């Protein structure tokens, strides 16, 4: 019986290598409006802050389109990279970039042309329309810049340079804060100044990102000759795009409910809840953008166990970070009111009953939303669509129903629990679909269970003794799978030389606390070995085999070798025909 076991060490490091940059990338998409709202609340008034929130369905719609094509494109590109098809990934990147800029130009122009009906749709309250108009008159012409920034960040992260994304997003935030103060306070440009500062900050981020594509092994932009891939990209990103578009619908619906049923205190409280939601969306989107490229590449290489491990790391990060945010909302509503400059008694009272309920909504929303990329990657598209449609709409409907009950005189009803109730209904709808899925799947997350008779999956502590034990165990497993002795000897020799080279030359100071992942997968026509380590980048396929006996032995004993350096890790794929 095999004692092989896989630890989450390397996939966890791969996830974390993306995490900080991805959280900051998500922050860049949300932080502009957040900073603008805080600045305007303190230096202008609460109505100016509310106007930024009223404008948010427009920005959310642009973001939804970025998610539709950017997420769909990055997942497909990640799977292509996992299959060693970098040229195909470059083509996907090019189609996404051109589409994002084109959509930004068209939608920005349409918004300017139809500004009056857009304002009436967003804000029935005429007193807020002037502020909203001033903000959108700048943000809409900058739509193409915004969309280019968001999709470029996704692909630079996928392409293995998350630190550059961190630098770009940091630049974006610093420029936005500094220019907000200059334009709002010093120049007195109010709403216009806040919007101008935000658009300039997007351009600054793009300037930091673009040098990445000068690197030798980076994705290459080429003007697409066809947009045939666009349908496949949109199909892969559809659940994310639908969910993000419907969040814009939810924002609009929530604003109208608050204005018509709860009054001034309700719209101020809702605005603050929406700003706080931006914090949770930064955490959630950052987690998604860290999980998706790693999961897509692992899926592309057939590593379902790796996808499970990285999903566990994603949920662990979400649980810790969102629990902290939820506790702050529950315990410190007065501090949050002070942060947003809220001092009137009705709004303060409303905040104290709203924030605990909204904290529960945030936890449920993020926990369920993370299942969308899992379902999408593994072709459970109907379940992904249930979350995409249900999550934005059902909480809004429940919030509307409870708000209407309050307006009808049922003062004991807390309408803010409507959001959490809606999330629970989404889960209740998902359960029967998850339980009736056929085949060998892990319950509810529905990732296929690898057949233990076809996969040997182990993490090796980097020492010669542990390596010897693992190779002996692997040989016993291959023998039980009835592989010919000659083939087993060739596989064992290649694995021994590759792993020994990593231990002796690659890991250096990481030797004591690292791990080496080794997977042996059997299919009808071949045996595939994948060896992953976090050592110094080293591509054995580009080396002269005469420079080392081990390199020569591996090359002589296998039928093919492929190498990628991803997630700051060496990934060597060796194959033998059966």
C-alpha positions as CSV (number, residue, x, y, z in Angstrom):
1,X,0.0,0.0,0.0
2,X,1.4,3.4,-1.0
3,X,2.3,5.9,1.7
4,X,2.5,8.8,-0.8
5,X,1.0,12.0,0.4
6,X,1.0,15.6,-1.0
7,X,1.4,18.6,1.2
8,X,0.0,22.1,0.4
9,X,3.5,23.7,0.8
10,X,4.3,24.5,-2.8
11,X,0.8,25.3,-4.0
12,X,0.3,27.5,-0.9
13,X,3.5,29.4,-1.8
14,X,2.2,29.7,-5.4
15,X,-1.1,31.1,-4.1
16,X,0.7,33.5,-1.8
17,X,3.1,34.7,-4.6
18,X,0.0,36.1,-6.3
19,X,-2.0,37.2,-3.2
20,X,-0.5,40.5,-2.2
21,X,-0.4,41.8,-5.8
22,X,-3.9,40.5,-6.5
23,X,-5.4,42.1,-3.4
24,X,-3.8,45.4,-4.5
25,X,-5.0,44.9,-8.1
26,X,-8.5,44.5,-6.7
27,X,-7.9,47.6,-4.5
28,X,-7.1,49.6,-7.6
29,X,-10.5,48.8,-9.1
30,X,-12.3,49.8,-5.9
31,X,-10.0,52.3,-4.2
32,X,-10.6,55.2,-6.5
33,X,-14.2,55.6,-5.5
34,X,-13.5,54.7,-1.9
35,X,-10.8,57.5,-1.6
36,X,-13.0,59.9,-3.5
37,X,-15.9,59.2,-1.2
38,X,-13.9,59.7,2.0
39,X,-12.2,62.9,0.7
40,X,-15.5,64.4,-0.5
41,X,-17.3,63.4,2.8
42,X,-14.7,65.2,4.9
43,X,-14.0,68.2,2.6
44,X,-17.3,68.8,0.9
45,X,-20.4,67.1,2.4
46,X,-22.3,63.9,2.8
47,X,-24.3,64.5,-0.4
48,X,-21.0,64.6,-2.4
49,X,-20.0,61.2,-0.9
50,X,-23.4,59.8,-1.7
51,X,-23.1,61.0,-5.3
52,X,-20.0,58.8,-5.8
53,X,-21.9,55.8,-4.5
54,X,-24.8,56.7,-6.9
55,X,-22.3,56.7,-9.8
56,X,-20.9,53.3,-8.8
57,X,-23.3,51.3,-11.0
58,X,-21.6,52.9,-14.0
59,X,-18.1,52.0,-12.8
60,X,-19.3,48.6,-11.7
61,X,-20.6,47.9,-15.2
62,X,-17.2,48.8,-16.7
63,X,-15.5,46.5,-14.1
64,X,-18.0,43.8,-15.0
65,X,-16.9,43.8,-18.6
66,X,-13.3,43.7,-17.5
67,X,-14.1,40.7,-15.4
68,X,-16.0,39.1,-18.3
69,X,-13.2,39.2,-20.8
70,X,-10.2,39.5,-18.4
71,X,-11.1,36.7,-16.1
72,X,-12.3,34.5,-18.9
73,X,-9.1,35.3,-20.9
74,X,-6.7,34.8,-18.0
75,X,-8.3,31.4,-17.1
76,X,-7.9,30.2,-20.7
77,X,-4.4,31.7,-21.0
78,X,-3.5,30.0,-17.7
79,X,-4.7,26.6,-19.0
80,X,-2.7,27.2,-22.2
81,X,0.4,28.0,-20.2
82,X,-0.2,24.8,-18.1
83,X,-0.2,22.9,-21.4
84,X,3.0,24.7,-22.6
85,X,1.2,26.8,-25.3
86,X,2.6,30.3,-24.5
87,X,1.9,31.6,-28.0
88,X,-1.8,30.7,-27.6
89,X,-1.8,32.6,-24.3
90,X,-0.3,35.7,-26.0
91,X,-3.1,35.6,-28.6
92,X,-5.7,35.5,-25.9
93,X,-4.0,38.4,-24.1
94,X,-4.0,40.5,-27.3
95,X,-7.7,39.9,-28.0
96,X,-8.7,40.8,-24.4
97,X,-6.6,44.0,-24.5
98,X,-8.0,45.3,-27.8
99,X,-11.6,44.4,-26.7
100,X,-11.2,46.2,-23.4
101,X,-9.9,49.4,-24.9
102,X,-12.6,49.3,-27.7
103,X,-15.4,48.8,-25.2
104,X,-14.1,51.6,-22.9
105,X,-14.2,54.0,-25.8
106,X,-17.6,53.0,-27.0
107,X,-19.3,53.0,-23.6
108,X,-17.6,56.2,-22.5
109,X,-18.9,58.0,-25.6
110,X,-22.4,56.5,-25.2
111,X,-22.5,57.6,-21.5
112,X,-21.6,61.2,-22.5
113,X,-24.2,61.3,-25.2
114,X,-27.0,60.0,-23.0
115,X,-25.9,61.7,-19.8
116,X,-29.4,63.2,-19.0
117,X,-31.4,59.9,-19.1
118,X,-28.5,58.2,-17.3
119,X,-28.6,60.7,-14.4
120,X,-32.4,60.2,-14.1
121,X,-32.0,56.5,-14.0
122,X,-29.2,56.6,-11.4
123,X,-30.7,59.3,-9.1
124,X,-34.3,60.3,-8.9
125,X,-33.3,62.8,-6.2
126,X,-32.6,66.0,-8.2
127,X,-30.5,67.5,-5.4
128,X,-27.8,64.8,-6.0
129,X,-27.8,64.9,-9.8
130,X,-25.5,67.9,-10.1
131,X,-22.8,66.2,-8.0
132,X,-23.2,62.9,-9.9
133,X,-23.0,64.7,-13.3
134,X,-19.8,66.4,-12.4
135,X,-18.2,63.1,-11.4
136,X,-19.3,61.2,-14.4
137,X,-18.3,63.9,-16.9
138,X,-14.7,62.9,-16.2
139,X,-15.0,59.2,-15.3
140,X,-16.8,58.3,-18.5
141,X,-14.2,59.7,-20.9
142,X,-11.6,57.8,-18.8
143,X,-13.4,54.5,-19.2
144,X,-10.9,53.0,-21.7
145,X,-7.9,53.9,-19.4
146,X,-9.6,52.2,-16.5
147,X,-10.5,49.0,-18.4
148,X,-7.0,48.8,-19.9
149,X,-5.5,49.1,-16.4
150,X,-7.7,46.3,-15.0
151,X,-7.1,43.7,-17.7
152,X,-3.4,44.5,-18.0
153,X,-3.0,43.9,-14.2
154,X,-4.7,40.5,-14.6
155,X,-2.3,39.3,-17.3
156,X,0.9,40.7,-15.8
157,X,0.0,38.8,-12.6
158,X,-0.7,35.6,-14.6
159,X,2.6,36.1,-16.5
160,X,4.5,35.7,-13.2
161,X,5.4,39.3,-12.2
162,X,3.0,40.1,-9.3
163,X,5.6,42.5,-7.8
164,X,5.2,44.8,-10.7
165,X,1.5,44.8,-10.2
166,X,2.1,45.6,-6.5
167,X,4.2,48.6,-7.6
168,X,1.6,49.7,-10.2
169,X,-1.3,49.6,-7.7
170,X,0.7,51.3,-5.0
171,X,1.5,54.1,-7.5
172,X,-2.2,54.3,-8.4
173,X,-3.3,54.7,-4.8
174,X,-0.6,57.2,-3.8
175,X,-1.2,59.3,-6.9
176,X,-5.0,59.2,-6.3
177,X,-4.7,60.3,-2.7
178,X,-2.2,63.1,-3.4
179,X,-4.1,64.5,-6.4
180,X,-7.4,64.2,-4.6
181,X,-6.2,66.5,-1.9
182,X,-4.6,68.9,-4.4
183,X,-7.6,69.1,-6.7
184,X,-10.4,69.0,-4.0
185,X,-8.8,71.2,-1.3
186,X,-6.2,73.4,-2.9
187,X,-7.8,73.9,-6.3
188,X,-11.4,73.7,-5.1
189,X,-12.5,71.5,-8.0
190,X,-14.8,69.4,-5.8
191,X,-16.3,66.4,-7.7
192,X,-14.5,67.2,-10.9
193,X,-11.2,67.2,-9.0
194,X,-11.8,63.9,-7.4
195,X,-12.6,62.3,-10.8
196,X,-9.6,63.8,-12.6
197,X,-7.3,62.5,-9.8
198,X,-8.7,59.0,-10.2
199,X,-8.3,58.9,-14.0
200,X,-4.7,60.2,-13.8
201,X,-3.9,57.5,-11.2
202,X,-5.1,54.8,-13.6
203,X,-2.8,56.1,-16.3
204,X,0.1,56.1,-13.8
205,X,-0.5,52.5,-13.0
206,X,-0.5,51.6,-16.7
207,X,2.9,53.3,-17.1
208,X,4.3,51.1,-14.4
209,X,2.9,47.9,-15.9
210,X,3.9,48.3,-19.6
211,X,7.7,47.6,-19.2
212,X,6.8,44.0,-18.2
213,X,6.1,43.2,-21.8
214,X,9.7,44.1,-22.8
215,X,10.9,40.9,-21.0
216,X,12.1,38.0,-23.2
217,X,9.7,35.4,-22.0
218,X,6.7,37.7,-21.4
219,X,3.3,37.5,-23.1
220,X,3.5,39.2,-26.5
221,X,0.9,41.7,-27.8
222,X,0.1,41.4,-31.5
223,X,-2.8,43.1,-33.2
224,X,-5.5,40.4,-33.5
225,X,-6.4,39.3,-37.0
226,X,-9.6,37.7,-35.8
227,X,-11.8,37.8,-32.8
228,X,-12.9,34.1,-33.0
229,X,-11.5,33.5,-29.6
230,X,-13.6,36.2,-28.1
231,X,-16.7,33.9,-27.8
232,X,-14.7,31.3,-25.9
233,X,-13.2,34.0,-23.7
234,X,-16.6,35.4,-23.0
235,X,-18.1,32.0,-22.3
236,X,-15.4,31.2,-19.7
237,X,-15.8,34.6,-18.1
238,X,-19.6,34.7,-18.4
239,X,-20.6,33.8,-14.8
240,X,-18.1,36.4,-13.4
241,X,-19.4,39.0,-15.9
242,X,-23.0,38.3,-15.1
243,X,-22.4,38.5,-11.4
244,X,-20.5,41.8,-11.6
245,X,-23.1,43.3,-14.0
246,X,-25.9,42.3,-11.6
247,X,-24.0,43.8,-8.7
248,X,-24.4,47.1,-10.7
249,X,-28.1,46.3,-10.9
250,X,-28.1,45.6,-7.2
251,X,-26.4,48.9,-6.4
252,X,-29.0,50.8,-8.4
253,X,-31.9,48.8,-6.9
254,X,-30.6,49.2,-3.4
255,X,-30.3,53.0,-3.8
256,X,-33.8,53.3,-5.1
257,X,-35.2,51.1,-2.2
258,X,-33.3,53.3,0.4
259,X,-34.5,56.5,-1.2
260,X,-38.2,55.4,-1.5
261,X,-38.6,53.4,1.7
262,X,-36.1,54.3,4.3
263,X,-35.3,58.0,3.7
264,X,-32.2,60.1,4.1
265,X,-30.7,58.0,7.0
266,X,-31.2,54.9,4.8
267,X,-29.4,56.3,1.8
268,X,-26.4,57.5,4.0
269,X,-26.3,54.1,5.8
270,X,-26.5,52.2,2.5
271,X,-23.7,54.3,1.0
272,X,-21.5,53.4,3.9
273,X,-22.4,49.7,3.6
274,X,-21.5,49.9,-0.1
275,X,-18.2,51.5,0.7
276,X,-17.5,48.8,3.3
277,X,-18.5,46.2,0.7
278,X,-15.7,47.5,-1.4
279,X,-13.3,46.4,1.3
280,X,-14.7,42.9,1.3
281,X,-14.7,42.9,-2.6
282,X,-11.0,43.9,-2.5
283,X,-10.3,40.9,-0.4
284,X,-12.5,38.6,-2.4
285,X,-11.4,39.7,-5.8
286,X,-7.8,39.6,-4.7
287,X,-8.3,36.0,-3.5
288,X,-10.0,35.1,-6.8
289,X,-7.3,36.6,-8.9
290,X,-4.7,34.7,-6.9
291,X,-6.7,31.4,-7.0
292,X,-7.7,31.5,-10.7
293,X,-4.3,31.6,-12.4
294,X,-2.8,28.9,-10.1
295,X,-5.9,26.7,-10.4
296,X,-6.2,27.2,-14.2
297,X,-2.5,26.2,-14.7
298,X,-2.9,23.2,-12.3
299,X,-6.1,22.1,-14.1
300,X,-4.3,22.5,-17.4
301,X,-1.6,20.1,-16.2
302,X,-4.2,17.6,-14.9
303,X,-3.5,18.3,-11.2
304,X,-6.9,18.2,-9.5
305,X,-5.3,17.5,-6.1
306,X,-3.4,20.7,-6.5
307,X,-6.5,22.6,-7.2
308,X,-8.1,21.3,-4.0
309,X,-5.1,22.3,-2.0
310,X,-4.9,25.8,-3.4
311,X,-8.7,26.2,-2.8
312,X,-8.2,25.3,0.8
313,X,-5.5,28.0,1.1
314,X,-7.9,30.5,-0.6
315,X,-10.7,29.8,1.9
316,X,-8.3,30.0,4.8
317,X,-7.2,33.5,3.8
318,X,-10.8,34.6,3.2
319,X,-12.0,33.2,6.6
320,X,-9.3,35.0,8.5
321,X,-9.4,38.4,6.7
322,X,-13.2,38.7,6.4
323,X,-13.7,37.6,10.0
324,X,-11.6,40.6,11.1
325,X,-13.6,42.9,8.9
326,X,-16.9,41.5,10.2
327,X,-15.8,41.9,13.8
328,X,-14.9,45.6,13.1
329,X,-18.3,46.2,11.6
330,X,-20.1,44.5,14.6
331,X,-18.0,46.0,17.4
332,X,-17.1,49.5,16.2
333,X,-20.0,51.0,14.3
334,X,-19.3,54.4,16.0
335,X,-15.7,54.4,14.8
336,X,-17.0,53.7,11.3
337,X,-19.4,56.6,11.5
338,X,-16.6,58.9,12.6
339,X,-14.4,57.6,9.7
340,X,-17.1,58.7,7.2
341,X,-17.9,61.9,9.1
342,X,-21.4,60.9,10.1
343,X,-22.7,62.8,13.1
344,X,-26.6,63.1,12.8
345,X,-28.6,61.0,15.2
346,X,-30.9,59.2,12.7
347,X,-27.9,58.0,10.5
348,X,-26.0,56.9,13.6
349,X,-28.9,54.9,14.9
350,X,-29.5,53.3,11.5
351,X,-25.8,52.4,11.3
352,X,-25.9,50.6,14.6
353,X,-28.6,48.2,13.4
354,X,-27.3,47.9,9.8
355,X,-23.7,47.0,10.3
356,X,-24.0,43.7,12.2
357,X,-26.5,42.3,9.7
358,X,-24.3,43.5,6.8
359,X,-21.3,41.8,8.3
360,X,-23.0,38.4,8.1
361,X,-23.9,39.2,4.5
362,X,-20.3,39.9,3.6
363,X,-19.1,36.5,5.1
364,X,-21.8,34.5,3.2
365,X,-21.4,36.3,-0.1
366,X,-17.6,35.8,-0.3
367,X,-17.7,32.2,0.8
368,X,-20.2,31.2,-1.9
369,X,-18.7,33.5,-4.7
370,X,-15.4,31.7,-4.5
371,X,-17.1,28.6,-5.9
372,X,-17.8,30.3,-9.2
373,X,-14.2,29.8,-10.7
374,X,-14.2,26.2,-9.4
375,X,-17.5,25.3,-11.0
376,X,-16.5,27.2,-14.2
377,X,-13.1,25.5,-14.6
378,X,-14.7,22.1,-14.1
379,X,-17.6,22.8,-16.5
380,X,-20.4,22.9,-13.9
381,X,-21.6,26.0,-15.6
382,X,-25.2,25.9,-14.5
383,X,-24.2,26.0,-10.9
384,X,-21.8,28.9,-11.6
385,X,-24.7,30.8,-13.2
386,X,-26.9,30.1,-10.2
387,X,-24.4,32.0,-8.0
388,X,-23.8,34.7,-10.6
389,X,-27.5,35.5,-11.0
390,X,-28.8,34.6,-7.5
391,X,-26.1,36.4,-5.4
392,X,-26.8,39.9,-6.6
393,X,-30.6,39.7,-7.1
394,X,-31.9,37.6,-4.2
395,X,-30.3,39.8,-1.5
396,X,-31.7,42.9,-3.3
397,X,-35.2,41.4,-3.4
398,X,-35.1,40.4,0.3
399,X,-33.8,43.8,1.2
400,X,-36.6,45.4,-0.8
401,X,-39.3,43.2,0.8
402,X,-38.1,43.9,4.4
403,X,-37.8,47.7,3.6
404,X,-41.3,47.7,2.3
405,X,-42.4,46.0,5.5
406,X,-40.8,48.8,7.6
407,X,-42.5,51.5,5.4
408,X,-45.8,49.7,6.0
409,X,-45.4,50.2,9.7
410,X,-43.7,47.0,10.9
411,X,-41.0,48.9,12.8
412,X,-39.6,45.8,14.5
413,X,-38.3,44.5,11.1
414,X,-34.6,45.1,10.4
415,X,-34.4,45.4,6.6
416,X,-30.6,45.0,6.6
417,X,-30.9,41.3,7.3
418,X,-32.4,40.9,3.9
419,X,-29.0,40.8,2.3
420,X,-27.9,37.8,4.5
421,X,-31.2,36.0,4.0
422,X,-30.8,36.3,0.2
423,X,-27.4,34.7,0.4
424,X,-28.8,31.7,2.4
425,X,-31.5,31.2,-0.3
426,X,-28.7,31.0,-2.9
427,X,-27.0,28.2,-0.9
428,X,-30.3,26.4,-0.5
429,X,-30.8,26.4,-4.2
430,X,-27.3,25.1,-4.9
431,X,-27.5,22.1,-2.5
432,X,-29.8,19.8,-4.5
433,X,-27.8,20.5,-7.7
434,X,-24.6,19.6,-5.9
435,X,-26.0,16.4,-4.5
436,X,-27.2,15.1,-7.8
437,X,-24.0,15.5,-9.8
438,X,-22.9,12.1,-11.2
439,X,-19.3,10.8,-11.1
440,X,-16.5,10.8,-8.5
441,X,-16.5,14.4,-7.1
442,X,-15.5,16.0,-3.8
443,X,-18.8,17.0,-2.2
444,X,-20.2,20.4,-3.0
445,X,-17.0,21.9,-4.5
446,X,-17.4,19.2,-7.2
447,X,-13.7,18.9,-8.1
448,X,-13.1,15.4,-9.6
449,X,-11.5,12.8,-7.3
450,X,-8.3,11.5,-8.9
451,X,-8.3,7.7,-9.4
452,X,-5.6,6.5,-6.9
453,X,-4.8,3.7,-9.4
454,X,-3.7,6.2,-12.0
455,X,-1.8,8.9,-10.0
456,X,1.1,8.9,-7.6
457,X,1.3,12.2,-5.8
458,X,3.8,13.1,-3.1
459,X,5.8,15.9,-1.5
460,X,9.4,15.0,-0.8
461,X,11.4,16.5,2.0
462,X,14.6,17.6,0.3
463,X,17.2,15.1,1.6
464,X,18.8,12.2,-0.2
465,X,17.4,9.7,2.3
466,X,13.8,10.9,1.9
467,X,14.3,11.0,-1.8
468,X,15.4,7.4,-1.8
469,X,12.4,6.3,0.3
470,X,10.0,8.2,-2.0
471,X,11.5,6.7,-5.2
472,X,11.3,3.2,-3.7
473,X,7.7,3.7,-2.8
474,X,7.0,5.1,-6.3
475,X,8.6,2.1,-7.9
476,X,6.4,-0.2,-5.8
477,X,3.3,1.8,-7.0
478,X,4.3,1.6,-10.6
479,X,4.9,-2.2,-10.3
480,X,1.4,-2.6,-8.9
481,X,0.1,-0.7,-12.0
482,X,1.9,-3.4,-14.1
483,X,4.4,-1.1,-15.8
484,X,7.2,-3.0,-17.5
485,X,10.4,-3.2,-15.5
486,X,12.4,-1.5,-18.2
487,X,10.1,1.5,-18.2
488,X,10.1,1.6,-14.4
489,X,13.9,1.7,-14.4
490,X,13.9,4.6,-16.9
491,X,11.4,6.6,-15.0
492,X,13.1,5.9,-11.7
493,X,16.5,7.0,-13.0
494,X,15.1,10.2,-14.5
495,X,13.3,11.1,-11.3
496,X,16.3,10.3,-9.2
497,X,18.7,12.5,-11.2
498,X,16.2,15.4,-11.4
499,X,15.3,15.4,-7.7
500,X,18.9,14.9,-6.6
501,X,20.0,17.9,-8.8
502,X,17.3,20.0,-7.1
503,X,18.5,19.0,-3.6
504,X,22.2,19.4,-4.3
505,X,22.2,22.6,-6.5
506,X,18.9,24.5,-6.6
507,X,17.4,25.0,-3.1
508,X,20.3,26.5,-1.3
509,X,19.2,28.2,1.9
510,X,15.6,26.9,1.4
511,X,16.8,23.3,1.8
512,X,15.7,22.8,5.4
513,X,12.2,24.0,5.2
514,X,11.2,23.4,1.6
515,X,9.5,20.5,-0.3
516,X,9.6,19.0,-3.8
517,X,6.4,17.9,-5.3
518,X,6.5,14.8,-7.6
519,X,3.5,13.5,-9.6
520,X,3.4,10.3,-11.7
521,X,0.3,10.1,-13.9
522,X,-0.6,7.2,-16.1
523,X,-2.8,7.4,-19.2
524,X,-3.5,5.0,-22.0
525,X,-0.6,6.0,-24.1
526,X,2.0,7.6,-21.9
527,X,3.5,8.1,-18.4
528,X,4.0,11.7,-17.2
529,X,6.1,12.9,-14.4
530,X,5.9,16.4,-13.1
531,X,8.5,17.6,-10.6
532,X,8.1,21.0,-9.0
533,X,10.5,22.9,-6.7
534,X,11.0,26.5,-5.5
535,X,14.8,26.6,-6.2
536,X,16.9,28.8,-8.4
537,X,15.4,29.0,-11.9
538,X,17.0,26.2,-14.1
539,X,15.8,25.0,-17.4
540,X,17.3,21.5,-18.1
541,X,15.9,21.5,-21.6
542,X,18.2,24.4,-22.7
543,X,21.3,23.0,-21.2
544,X,24.1,21.2,-23.0
545,X,23.7,17.6,-21.8
546,X,27.5,17.2,-22.0
547,X,27.8,19.6,-19.1
548,X,26.4,17.1,-16.6
549,X,26.0,13.3,-16.4
550,X,22.6,13.7,-14.7
551,X,21.2,15.9,-17.5
552,X,22.5,13.4,-20.1
553,X,20.9,10.5,-18.3
554,X,17.5,12.2,-18.0
555,X,17.5,13.2,-21.7
556,X,18.5,9.7,-22.8
557,X,16.0,7.8,-20.7
558,X,12.8,9.9,-21.5
559,X,10.9,10.6,-24.7
560,X,10.3,14.3,-24.0
561,X,11.0,17.1,-21.5
562,X,9.1,20.4,-21.0
563,X,10.0,23.2,-18.6
564,X,8.1,26.3,-17.2
565,X,9.1,28.8,-14.5
566,X,5.8,29.8,-12.9
567,X,4.8,31.1,-9.5
568,X,8.5,31.5,-8.7
569,X,8.8,27.7,-9.1
570,X,10.5,25.3,-11.5
571,X,8.0,22.9,-13.2
572,X,9.6,20.1,-15.1
573,X,7.4,17.7,-17.2
574,X,9.0,14.5,-18.4
575,X,7.1,12.0,-20.6
576,X,7.5,8.3,-21.7
577,X,5.4,6.6,-24.4
578,X,3.8,3.3,-23.3
